[in-house]
């Protein structure tokens, strides 16, 4: 994607990506982690890094006034990851309804570009359906075309 995003780094397996969110609350380390959940699918976890435990906190609301840039960075990691692992599905689910709404808005706002490179589905009533802007979803499923 051509949206401004943070520079990130990844590990040798391309499963963990780290970057720094910069804003009025300071510099906050963010992590995007892809975890294999089946032979052909990975879960995308995203949030602030707890430096003590190494865990990702996806419940913290950072409010660092850079949410668009942060989401663009997460999207950039999906592009990179899907290049490294072609053909796999990526599942993303926000911890809350408002997080899923934020993800849906990000997809909708960039749909023309996303749709050229990815298949995108949304989970409604425990059924995966082709993504449509304006619909509320419980989770998202993407795969590079």
N, C-alpha and C positions, 0 to 999 in steps of 0.2 A: 504494500500500500504506500501511497505517496504522502501520507499524513505525517506531520512532524512527530517524532517519537524519540524516546531516550535511547542512548547507546546502551546496549546490553552485552553481557558476556554469558557464555554457556560452558558446560563441562564437556568432556570428551564423548559422552554418550548422547549429548544433545537432549537430555531429559530435564535438566535444571537450567533456568535462565535467571540472571540477576540484573537489576538495574537500580538506580537511585532516583527517587522522586524528589524534586527540588521545589520548595515553596515556602510560604510564611511559617509553616510548622517545622522547617528545617529540612535536612536531607534524611530521607527515610528509605531504607533498603527494602526493595520489593522482590518477590520471587514468583516465577511461573514454573510449576513442576508438572511434568507429564508422567503419569504412572500407568503402567500397563494393567488393564483390567480383564483383557481376554486376548486371544491370539491376534485379533485384528482391531483392537480398540484400546485407547488410552484416555484416562481422565485428566483434565486440565484443572489444576489447583492453582489459585493465585491469591496473594495477599502480602502482608507485611511479614518480614522475617523476624522471628524471635531469636535474637542472637544467643541467648542462653541455652535454648533447647534445640535450635535448628529447625523448629517447626514453623509452618506457615499459619499466620492468624488471618482467617478470612472473615472475622467478625469485626475487626477494627475499622472504624471510619476515620480515615486520615484527615480529610478536609484540607488538603495541601494546595487547593486551587489549581490542580493540574489533571483533573480526571480525564479529559479528552486525550491528553498526551500519554497518560498512563494506559488507557484503553488502546490507543494506537500502538503502544509498545507491546502490549499483550498480543494484539493482532499480528504484529511483526514477528513475534516468536512463533505463532501458529504457522505463518508462512514458512519460516525457517525449519521448524520441526517437521512439517508435512513434506518439505523437500528432502529431508534426511530419512524420513519414514514414509515413503510413498504408498498410497493405497490404504492406509489405516484410518479408522474413524477416531475423531476427537470428541469427547463428551465434556460439556461445560455446564455447570449448574451453580447459580448464585445461592448463597446461604439464605437470602431473603427474597421476597417478591420484588422489592424495590431494586435489588441488585440484578435480578433477571430482567426487569424493565429497562435498566440502564444498558445491559448487554443487548437487548432487543433493539433499543434505539440506536446503539452503535452500529449494529448490523444493518438496520434500515437506512441509516444516514449514508452508508457506504455500499449499499446493495448493488449498484451497477458494477462496481469494481469487484466486489466479493463474488457475485454470481458468475462472473466470467471464469473464475478459477476454482470455485468450491461448490460442492453440493451442500446445501444447508437444510436441516430439518429442525422442527421444534416439537417438544413433547407436550401434548394436550391430552388430558384424561388417560394417561398411561399409553398413549399411542403416538408414534412418530409420524408427523405430517410435514410435507414440504413447507418451508418457511414462507410466511406472508407477513408483510409489514402491517403493524397495527394490531396484531393478535398477541395475547399474553401467552407465554410458554413457561413451563416448569423447568425446562432444560433445553440445551441445544446440542446438535450433532452435526459435525462438519467433516468433509473429506475432500481433499484436492481432486479435481477432475482429471 
